[in-house]
């Protein structure tokens, strides 16, 4: 059974940091690109960051470049998203994606 389980979301003040984790199981994690998406109500889900299976390719949405860092640990079948200098516009549900699978999402709220 395939599972992608996100954790690490929460409420943070503007300028703060959060680290999201996504633990994968049930598929060959180290064979696939992994990515983070986010979605706010009434808008389409947007790609935030993507990382190749061996870290050789990484890319970010323009809106998060320089603030967010995606990484992965293939030994732990886990992908991370370090989010720094958070802004209110970063408020969204963040989803992990790998191969054809999605996690359940974790809420990130940036507010004072």
Backbone as CSV, one residue per row, in Angstrom:
resi,resn,N_x,N_y,N_z,CA_x,CA_y,CA_z,C_x,C_y,C_z
1,UNK,0.840,-1.194,0.000,0.000,0.000,0.000,0.877,1.247,0.000
2,UNK,0.631,2.121,-0.949,1.418,3.342,-1.057,0.921,4.383,-0.060
3,UNK,1.873,5.009,0.620,1.545,6.099,1.533,2.554,7.220,1.393
4,UNK,2.041,8.443,1.380,2.854,9.648,1.489,2.266,10.425,2.650
5,UNK,3.038,10.569,3.712,2.518,11.182,4.931,3.306,12.445,5.229
6,UNK,2.621,13.583,5.096,3.263,14.872,5.375,3.146,15.217,6.862
7,UNK,4.112,15.982,7.330,4.073,16.506,8.690,4.872,17.797,8.735
8,UNK,4.698,18.543,9.829,5.491,19.745,10.030,4.770,21.050,9.779
9,UNK,3.537,20.996,9.319,2.780,22.224,9.108,2.364,22.849,10.428
10,UNK,1.799,24.049,10.326,1.338,24.726,11.529,1.178,26.211,11.314
11,UNK,1.057,26.931,12.432,0.902,28.378,12.425,2.244,29.022,12.756
12,UNK,2.646,29.989,11.950,3.920,30.673,12.172,3.751,32.147,11.840
13,UNK,4.514,32.982,12.501,4.460,34.417,12.233,5.242,34.757,10.970
14,UNK,4.890,35.844,10.315,5.672,36.278,9.149,7.152,36.408,9.500
15,UNK,7.981,35.932,8.600,9.417,35.917,8.838,9.923,34.651,9.484
16,UNK,9.010,33.819,9.932,9.386,32.580,10.601,9.725,31.459,9.638
17,UNK,9.990,30.280,10.216,10.405,29.117,9.434,9.615,27.883,9.841
18,UNK,9.464,26.994,8.882,8.899,25.662,9.121,9.647,24.670,8.255
19,UNK,9.656,23.436,8.709,10.240,22.354,7.910,9.187,21.278,7.733
20,UNK,8.787,21.055,6.495,7.836,19.996,6.178,8.590,18.715,5.849
21,UNK,7.995,17.606,6.237,8.538,16.286,5.905,7.459,15.465,5.224
22,UNK,7.889,14.580,4.353,6.965,13.657,3.681,7.623,12.285,3.673
23,UNK,7.060,11.387,4.442,7.581,10.022,4.531,6.818,9.135,3.562
24,UNK,7.548,8.463,2.686,6.947,7.635,1.650,7.143,6.158,1.948
25,UNK,6.193,5.359,1.485,6.304,3.912,1.600,5.452,3.272,0.508
26,UNK,5.798,2.036,0.166,5.001,1.285,-0.787,5.392,1.427,-2.238
27,UNK,6.417,2.231,-2.534,6.937,2.314,-3.898,8.430,2.619,-3.822
28,UNK,9.112,2.471,-4.944,10.571,2.648,-4.957,10.912,4.127,-4.967
29,UNK,10.923,4.690,-3.779,11.098,6.123,-3.580,12.294,6.671,-4.353
30,UNK,13.420,5.967,-4.294,14.645,6.526,-4.874,14.694,6.448,-6.393
31,UNK,13.619,6.002,-7.007,13.551,5.975,-8.468,12.825,7.170,-9.063
32,UNK,12.200,7.973,-8.217,11.287,8.991,-8.722,11.617,10.403,-8.265
33,UNK,11.318,11.359,-9.160,11.276,12.741,-8.742,10.238,12.869,-7.621
34,UNK,10.503,13.781,-6.716,9.547,14.123,-5.671,9.305,15.633,-5.719
35,UNK,8.113,16.028,-5.324,7.803,17.450,-5.397,6.859,17.859,-4.280
36,UNK,6.824,19.154,-4.064,5.878,19.778,-3.141,4.994,20.721,-3.945
37,UNK,3.703,20.647,-3.675,2.716,21.552,-4.243,2.004,22.263,-3.095
38,UNK,1.300,23.320,-3.436,0.447,23.967,-2.448,-0.836,24.448,-3.115
39,UNK,-1.854,24.598,-2.292,-3.159,25.001,-2.811,-3.902,25.832,-1.770
40,UNK,-4.503,26.899,-2.254,-5.392,27.704,-1.412,-6.795,27.570,-1.980
41,UNK,-7.813,27.742,-1.158,-9.198,27.573,-1.624,-9.493,28.463,-2.831
42,UNK,-10.108,27.870,-3.849,-10.501,28.628,-5.031,-9.421,28.779,-6.073
43,UNK,-8.234,28.244,-5.791,-7.143,28.341,-6.753,-6.632,26.959,-7.102
44,UNK,-5.933,26.886,-8.244,-5.358,25.619,-8.666,-4.155,25.266,-7.793
45,UNK,-3.908,23.964,-7.693,-2.717,23.511,-6.990,-1.492,23.935,-7.798
46,UNK,-0.490,24.496,-7.115,0.692,24.975,-7.823,1.940,24.257,-7.336
47,UNK,2.865,24.048,-8.279,4.139,23.418,-7.961,5.016,24.408,-7.207
48,UNK,5.541,23.961,-6.070,6.425,24.794,-5.258,7.890,24.439,-5.498
49,UNK,8.198,23.137,-5.473,9.577,22.702,-5.623,9.599,21.262,-6.092
50,UNK,10.659,20.909,-6.821,10.800,19.556,-7.340,12.258,19.137,-7.253
51,UNK,12.483,17.852,-6.979,13.834,17.327,-6.853,13.903,15.980,-7.555
52,UNK,14.977,15.754,-8.310,15.134,14.492,-9.014,15.546,13.386,-8.050
53,UNK,15.568,12.169,-8.570,15.806,11.003,-7.716,17.175,11.041,-7.046
54,UNK,18.173,11.635,-7.736,19.539,11.669,-7.194,20.009,13.077,-6.845
55,UNK,19.070,14.008,-6.655,19.363,15.412,-6.307,20.001,16.191,-7.455
56,UNK,20.133,15.583,-8.625,20.833,16.284,-9.701,20.056,17.428,-10.310
57,UNK,18.744,17.409,-10.149,17.891,18.477,-10.671,16.989,18.958,-9.561
58,UNK,17.009,20.267,-9.329,16.140,20.903,-8.355,15.607,22.184,-8.980
59,UNK,14.341,22.459,-8.769,13.769,23.701,-9.282,12.681,24.189,-8.335
60,UNK,12.458,25.508,-8.386,11.504,26.140,-7.488,10.593,27.084,-8.250
61,UNK,9.424,27.294,-7.704,8.557,28.372,-8.189,9.254,29.705,-7.906
62,UNK,9.081,30.660,-8.799,9.733,31.962,-8.628,9.377,32.591,-7.280
63,UNK,8.171,32.341,-6.817,7.694,32.989,-5.596,8.396,32.502,-4.333
64,UNK,9.092,31.370,-4.419,9.753,30.823,-3.221,11.264,30.726,-3.364
65,UNK,11.798,31.055,-4.531,13.249,30.961,-4.746,13.992,31.822,-3.732
66,UNK,15.035,31.234,-3.158,15.829,31.945,-2.170,15.297,31.833,-0.760
67,UNK,14.076,31.317,-0.604,13.476,31.184,0.734,13.221,29.726,1.115
68,UNK,12.880,28.909,0.130,12.560,27.500,0.379,13.679,26.609,-0.156
69,UNK,13.884,25.469,0.501,14.865,24.488,0.056,14.257,23.098,0.118
70,UNK,14.285,22.403,-1.012,13.819,21.022,-1.055,15.024,20.095,-0.948
71,UNK,14.845,18.994,-0.236,15.903,17.996,-0.109,15.258,16.632,0.095
72,UNK,16.068,15.609,-0.008,15.547,14.259,0.185,16.597,13.378,0.825
73,UNK,16.115,12.364,1.517,16.963,11.336,2.107,16.435,10.003,1.607
74,UNK,17.088,9.451,0.597,16.591,8.202,0.000,16.670,7.030,0.969
75,UNK,17.613,7.059,1.885,17.726,5.982,2.877,16.507,5.957,3.804
76,UNK,15.901,7.124,4.012,14.714,7.226,4.865,13.426,7.352,4.058
77,UNK,13.535,7.354,2.738,12.358,7.534,1.870,11.556,8.761,2.278
78,UNK,12.273,9.839,2.474,11.650,11.065,2.970,12.123,12.265,2.157
79,UNK,11.191,13.148,1.855,11.515,14.407,1.194,11.130,15.544,2.149
80,UNK,11.911,16.613,2.102,11.730,17.728,3.018,11.521,19.026,2.247
81,UNK,10.889,19.975,2.925,10.802,21.328,2.404,11.084,22.281,3.564
82,UNK,12.266,22.890,3.523,12.629,23.892,4.517,12.110,25.233,4.022
83,UNK,11.289,25.879,4.811,10.662,27.142,4.418,11.096,28.239,5.381
84,UNK,11.813,29.205,4.865,12.308,30.328,5.653,11.665,31.631,5.176
85,UNK,11.775,32.653,5.988,11.236,33.979,5.647,9.797,33.868,5.142
86,UNK,9.000,33.161,5.875,7.628,32.907,5.443,6.800,34.182,5.402
87,UNK,5.917,34.226,4.424,5.061,35.383,4.182,3.599,34.939,4.250
88,UNK,2.691,35.874,4.514,1.263,35.498,4.542,0.798,34.814,3.255
89,UNK,1.370,35.198,2.108,0.977,34.566,0.839,1.430,33.112,0.724
90,UNK,2.253,32.656,1.646,2.652,31.247,1.659,1.602,30.378,2.342
91,UNK,0.595,30.980,2.934,-0.472,30.222,3.582,-1.187,29.345,2.566
92,UNK,-1.248,28.048,2.842,-1.841,27.086,1.915,-1.790,25.702,2.548
93,UNK,-2.454,24.767,1.896,-2.244,23.357,2.211,-1.118,22.865,1.309
94,UNK,-0.115,22.265,1.901,1.056,21.787,1.166,0.948,20.275,0.986
95,UNK,1.170,19.844,-0.257,1.047,18.438,-0.619,2.377,17.912,-1.143
96,UNK,2.671,16.696,-0.763,3.807,15.959,-1.285,3.320,15.117,-2.471
97,UNK,4.166,15.018,-3.503,3.805,14.226,-4.686,5.013,13.435,-5.160
98,UNK,4.761,12.150,-5.494,5.809,11.309,-6.043,5.202,10.258,-6.952
99,UNK,5.798,10.080,-8.140,5.272,9.154,-9.161,3.833,9.574,-9.490
100,UNK,2.845,8.816,-9.077,1.458,9.201,-9.334,0.679,9.347,-8.045
101,UNK,1.402,9.504,-6.958,0.764,9.499,-5.655,0.836,10.870,-4.979
102,UNK,-0.185,11.142,-4.158,-0.284,12.380,-3.399,-0.422,12.076,-1.916
103,UNK,0.159,12.952,-1.104,-0.104,12.886,0.319,-1.430,13.540,0.647
104,UNK,-1.763,13.541,1.931,-3.057,14.067,2.366,-3.021,15.569,2.575
105,UNK,-1.834,16.142,2.625,-1.692,17.581,2.789,-1.478,17.985,4.227
106,UNK,-0.760,19.095,4.409,-0.543,19.663,5.728,-0.733,21.177,5.631
107,UNK,-1.465,21.734,6.570,-1.800,23.152,6.536,-0.639,23.991,7.049
108,UNK,-0.300,25.012,6.290,0.671,26.017,6.716,-0.047,27.355,6.741
109,UNK,-0.023,28.008,7.894,-0.661,29.312,8.057,0.377,30.308,8.552
110,UNK,0.543,31.388,7.800,1.502,32.435,8.165,0.696,33.676,8.532
111,UNK,0.712,34.004,9.807,-0.116,35.112,10.286,0.426,35.637,11.604
112,UNK,0.260,36.924,11.800,0.653,37.515,13.076,-0.535,37.550,14.031
